[in-house]
Amino acid sequence: MRIFCASIATETNTFSPLRTDFSDFKESFYAPPGQHPVTPTLCSAVFTEARLRAAKEGWELIEGTATWAEPGGLVNRETYEQLRDEVLGQLRAAMPVDAVILGLHGAMVAQGYLDCEGDLISRVRDIVGPDVIIGTSYDPHSHLTEQRITNADIIVAFKEFPHTDFVDAGRSVVDLVLRTLRGEITPTKAVFDCHMIEVLPTSREPMRSFIDRAKAMEGAGDVLSVSFIHGFMAGDVPDLGAKVIVTTNNDPAKANELAQKLGHELFGFRGTTRPSFVTADVALDQALASDARPIVLTDVWDNPGGGVPGDSTILLRAAMERGLRDFAVGTIWDPMAVRICISAGEGATLPLRFGGKTGAHAGAPIDAEVRVKKIRRDSWQYFGDSIVPLGDCAVIELPGGGEVILNSNRSQSFDPSLFSNMGIDPTSKKYLFIKSTNHFYDAFAKIAGEIIYVDVHGPYPSDPKTNGYRHLTRPIWPIVDDPFAAIAS
Ligand SMILES: [Zn+2]
């Protein structure tokens, strides 16, 4: 038995002022055949899980390229075609194979390609023919298109947001592909379109219980797999929105029935799933009146994990204007300012312009007389057990005493280690300003006296009603109050 695997992944914010090319993939993660590390990255867990099973069961795994770029703007056409053709060339060379397993993110958009993953999977299908099994794994913040559904046999997405279960999803795809190849199961899948876009954290109700129930359904009776695509509101594509995928063992009617049932239930959660997001003014009032410490204020939309630059100064400026002093900011992306700080050296005082440089909606740059408190080449933070690079970083001290970490590699704030690795004890500060929608939660909840989710109107297209989608033509909530009535009429 011979199985080919590959992974091409990024999340494209089509509204972002950034653009993505090969250097972004190389900077984040690029592993040619045989060079995938022993630990999985988010979307490449199919590699490590397939290796385990191949070693145990004695079949042959042929590894193609695995690559990932930090979420950003539109992908350069040549870059997408180059990565795609690299993987397709590896697959052709590996033929004949019994199965292909692809670790995808599912929200990649390139110049001329609204559905990169659909394009990739259909080309894989053209090469392998109708009888070879194709298994795919996705991040739930993705778009599920007809081209992907018809060309893949197995579709699995991470169930948790924060994505603490990405290894489980990789394991599930590999297992379902192997069982199919051995004739133990005949996967039959159904997809239900929920016609909505919503933020769906599973760290809180009602999603927590819903996901626990879905997990319990897997393996019970003929239900093989249940997955949910949450959708990604910053991707202007025709298939934007939440969808349910149910795979049963040779029972399409059951798959269809369950997908519809769960889909309507998920649709019923609209408007109830988010923690309360408050404006910057309300957040600062709340923080100033609170005795808790540290108070974590997360800028939920200026989250580089959603493809924006992460250099917004809006919340920091508001905090400075309100006279906050005992705070640390982790982080503001500004490689140019980091470079100037490195040239100045630790301990130097200089007039510095930082942040707010990449677009019109992230606030103006801040000009201040700052002291360079700490420099660190190639700093990093944890995300669970994995290490996330932050690039060269500088801690600057503002005239009022607040401290700001400037970073060179864009990343959202995952873990308090981003502060401690830069010499800041996060528990010693009254206020911690971070940039993340929900992935920060697991690690920061352990040290936070209070968490405030701040809804700053900035560069992220956070309101579907006013985002001005051009490619989305299906009716979806909240743009349409009752999308199912709109379809019926
Ligand atoms: Zn995601």
Boltz pocket constraint, residues with backbone or C-beta under 6 A from the ligand:
constraints:
  - pocket:
      binder: B
      contacts: [[A, 139], [A, 140], [A, 141], [A, 163]]
      max_distance: 6.0
